[in-house]
Amino acid sequence: MALRRIITSVRRKPLLALAFGLAVAVLVVFGARFFMHSTRWDDPKFRDQKIEAWMTPGFVGHSWHVPKEVVFNALDLTKDTPKVGSLDELADLRGVPVEDLIQKLEIAIAVFRSKHD
Protein backbone atom coordinates (compact mmCIF):
# COMPACT_ATOMS: atom_id res chain seq x y z
CA MET A 1 0.00 0.00 0.00
CA ALA A 2 2.82 2.44 0.83
CA LEU A 3 4.60 1.59 -2.41
CA ARG A 4 1.41 2.31 -4.36
CA ARG A 5 1.16 5.75 -2.71
CA ILE A 6 4.78 6.51 -3.62
CA ILE A 7 4.23 5.50 -7.24
CA THR A 8 1.09 7.62 -7.42
CA SER A 9 2.92 10.61 -5.94
CA VAL A 10 5.79 10.23 -8.41
CA ARG A 11 3.35 10.13 -11.33
CA ARG A 12 1.50 13.22 -10.12
CA LYS A 13 4.60 15.32 -9.35
CA PRO A 14 7.53 13.96 -11.37
CA LEU A 15 9.69 17.08 -11.00
CA LEU A 16 9.27 17.10 -7.25
CA ALA A 17 10.15 13.40 -7.13
CA LEU A 18 13.23 14.04 -9.29
CA ALA A 19 14.34 16.91 -7.05
CA PHE A 20 13.88 14.72 -3.98
CA GLY A 21 15.85 11.90 -5.61
CA LEU A 22 18.70 14.27 -6.48
CA ALA A 23 18.73 15.66 -2.95
CA VAL A 24 18.97 12.16 -1.51
CA ALA A 25 21.77 11.27 -3.96
CA VAL A 26 23.74 14.39 -3.01
CA LEU A 27 23.23 13.62 0.68
CA VAL A 28 24.51 10.06 0.21
CA VAL A 29 27.57 11.15 -1.80
CA PHE A 30 28.64 13.90 0.58
CA GLY A 31 27.79 11.79 3.62
CA ALA A 32 29.98 8.97 2.32
CA ARG A 33 32.82 11.39 1.55
CA PHE A 34 32.57 12.88 5.03
CA PHE A 35 32.58 9.44 6.63
CA MET A 36 35.56 8.24 4.58
CA HIS A 37 37.50 11.44 5.23
CA SER A 38 36.84 11.52 8.96
CA THR A 39 37.66 7.87 9.56
CA ARG A 40 40.82 7.98 7.46
CA TRP A 41 42.39 10.96 9.21
CA ASP A 42 41.59 9.51 12.64
CA ASP A 43 43.64 6.43 11.80
CA PRO A 44 47.08 6.82 13.45
CA LYS A 45 48.87 5.23 10.50
CA PHE A 46 47.97 8.27 8.38
CA ARG A 47 49.44 10.76 10.85
CA ASP A 48 52.94 12.12 10.46
CA GLN A 49 53.69 9.95 7.45
CA LYS A 50 57.20 10.24 6.07
CA ILE A 51 57.00 12.94 3.41
CA GLU A 52 57.44 11.43 -0.04
CA ALA A 53 57.49 12.70 -3.61
CA TRP A 54 54.03 11.34 -4.51
CA MET A 55 52.30 13.37 -1.79
CA THR A 56 50.43 16.58 -2.51
CA PRO A 57 51.00 19.68 -0.38
CA GLY A 58 47.48 19.30 1.00
CA PHE A 59 48.09 15.68 1.98
CA VAL A 60 51.25 16.68 3.83
CA GLY A 61 49.33 19.34 5.74
CA HIS A 62 46.57 16.91 6.70
CA SER A 63 48.94 14.15 7.67
CA TRP A 64 51.14 16.38 9.81
CA HIS A 65 48.21 18.44 11.20
CA VAL A 66 49.64 21.80 10.25
CA PRO A 67 47.80 24.73 8.64
CA LYS A 68 48.01 24.85 4.88
CA GLU A 69 49.77 28.21 5.17
CA VAL A 70 52.76 26.46 6.76
CA VAL A 71 53.02 24.05 3.84
CA PHE A 72 52.36 26.70 1.20
CA ASN A 73 54.90 29.12 2.68
CA ALA A 74 57.54 26.40 2.92
CA LEU A 75 57.04 25.56 -0.74
CA ASP A 76 56.70 29.21 -1.83
CA LEU A 77 53.22 28.55 -3.21
CA THR A 78 50.91 31.48 -3.83
CA LYS A 79 47.51 31.88 -5.38
CA ASP A 80 49.26 32.70 -8.65
CA THR A 81 51.33 29.50 -8.64
CA PRO A 82 50.11 27.02 -11.25
CA LYS A 83 48.21 24.21 -9.57
CA VAL A 84 50.33 21.09 -9.25
CA GLY A 85 49.53 17.68 -7.88
CA SER A 86 52.45 16.03 -6.17
CA LEU A 87 55.67 17.34 -4.71
CA ASP A 88 57.43 15.54 -7.54
CA GLU A 89 55.47 17.55 -10.12
CA LEU A 90 56.28 20.78 -8.29
CA ALA A 91 59.98 19.89 -8.22
CA ASP A 92 59.92 19.13 -11.96
CA LEU A 93 58.16 22.42 -12.65
CA ARG A 94 60.80 24.34 -10.71
CA GLY A 95 63.75 22.25 -11.86
CA VAL A 96 64.88 21.38 -8.34
CA PRO A 97 65.34 18.02 -6.61
CA VAL A 98 62.25 16.85 -4.79
CA GLU A 99 64.43 16.17 -1.75
CA ASP A 100 64.95 19.93 -1.41
CA LEU A 101 61.21 20.51 -1.20
CA ILE A 102 60.81 17.69 1.31
CA GLN A 103 63.60 19.14 3.45
CA LYS A 104 61.95 22.59 3.39
CA LEU A 105 58.66 21.03 4.49
CA GLU A 106 60.27 19.08 7.31
CA ILE A 107 61.99 22.21 8.61
CA ALA A 108 58.82 24.31 8.39
CA ILE A 109 56.77 21.65 10.19
CA ALA A 110 59.39 21.33 12.92
CA VAL A 111 59.48 25.10 13.43
CA PHE A 112 55.67 25.32 13.52
CA ARG A 113 55.39 22.48 16.02
CA SER A 114 58.12 23.90 18.26
CA LYS A 115 56.15 27.15 18.49
CA HIS A 116 52.72 25.55 18.95
CA ASP A 117 53.31 22.56 21.21
C-alpha positions in Angstrom: 0.0 0.0 0.0 2.8 2.4 0.8 4.6 1.6 -2.4 1.4 2.3 -4.4 1.2 5.8 -2.7 4.8 6.5 -3.6 4.2 5.5 -7.2 1.1 7.6 -7.4 2.9 10.6 -5.9 5.8 10.2 -8.4 3.3 10.1 -11.3 1.5 13.2 -10.1 4.6 15.3 -9.3 7.5 14.0 -11.4 9.7 17.1 -11.0 9.3 17.1 -7.3 10.2 13.4 -7.1 13.2 14.0 -9.3 14.3 16.9 -7.0 13.9 14.7 -4.0 15.8 11.9 -5.6 18.7 14.3 -6.5 18.7 15.7 -3.0 19.0 12.2 -1.5 21.8 11.3 -4.0 23.7 14.4 -3.0 23.2 13.6 0.7 24.5 10.1 0.2 27.6 11.2 -1.8 28.6 13.9 0.6 27.8 11.8 3.6 30.0 9.0 2.3 32.8 11.4 1.5 32.6 12.9 5.0 32.6 9.4 6.6 35.6 8.2 4.6 37.5 11.4 5.2 36.8 11.5 9.0 37.7 7.9 9.6 40.8 8.0 7.5 42.4 11.0 9.2 41.6 9.5 12.6 43.6 6.4 11.8 47.1 6.8 13.4 48.9 5.2 10.5 48.0 8.3 8.4 49.4 10.8 10.8 52.9 12.1 10.5 53.7 10.0 7.5 57.2 10.2 6.1 57.0 12.9 3.4 57.4 11.4 0.0 57.5 12.7 -3.6 54.0 11.3 -4.5 52.3 13.4 -1.8 50.4 16.6 -2.5 51.0 19.7 -0.4 47.5 19.3 1.0 48.1 15.7 2.0 51.2 16.7 3.8 49.3 19.3 5.7 46.6 16.9 6.7 48.9 14.2 7.7 51.1 16.4 9.8 48.2 18.4 11.2 49.6 21.8 10.3 47.8 24.7 8.6 48.0 24.9 4.9 49.8 28.2 5.2 52.8 26.5 6.8 53.0 24.0 3.8 52.4 26.7 1.2 54.9 29.1 2.7 57.5 26.4 2.9 57.0 25.6 -0.7 56.7 29.2 -1.8 53.2 28.5 -3.2 50.9 31.5 -3.8 47.5 31.9 -5.4 49.3 32.7 -8.7 51.3 29.5 -8.6 50.1 27.0 -11.3 48.2 24.2 -9.6 50.3 21.1 -9.3 49.5 17.7 -7.9 52.5 16.0 -6.2 55.7 17.3 -4.7 57.4 15.5 -7.5 55.5 17.6 -10.1 56.3 20.8 -8.3 60.0 19.9 -8.2 59.9 19.1 -12.0 58.2 22.4 -12.6 60.8 24.3 -10.7 63.7 22.3 -11.9 64.9 21.4 -8.3 65.3 18.0 -6.6 62.2 16.8 -4.8 64.4 16.2 -1.7 65.0 19.9 -1.4 61.2 20.5 -1.2 60.8 17.7 1.3 63.6 19.1 3.5 62.0 22.6 3.4 58.7 21.0 4.5 60.3 19.1 7.3 62.0 22.2 8.6 58.8 24.3 8.4 56.8 21.6 10.2 59.4 21.3 12.9 59.5 25.1 13.4 55.7 25.3 13.5 55.4 22.5 16.0 58.1 23.9 18.3 56.1 27.2 18.5 52.7 25.5 18.9 53.3 22.6 21.2 
